[in-house]
Amino acid sequence: RKGVIVGNDQDGDDSVVTAH
């Protein structure tokens, strides 16, 4: 993924994650 992810990401942590 790319950009800012808000909510559940890969690890299931509910936070703002910057992934590429």
Residue, then its C-alpha position, 0 to 999 in steps of 0.5 A: r500500500k502507499g500513502v497514509i493508512v488510518g485505522n486497521d493496518q497489517d498488524g491490526d493496530d488502530s492508528v495512523v500508519t505511513a506505509h508504502 
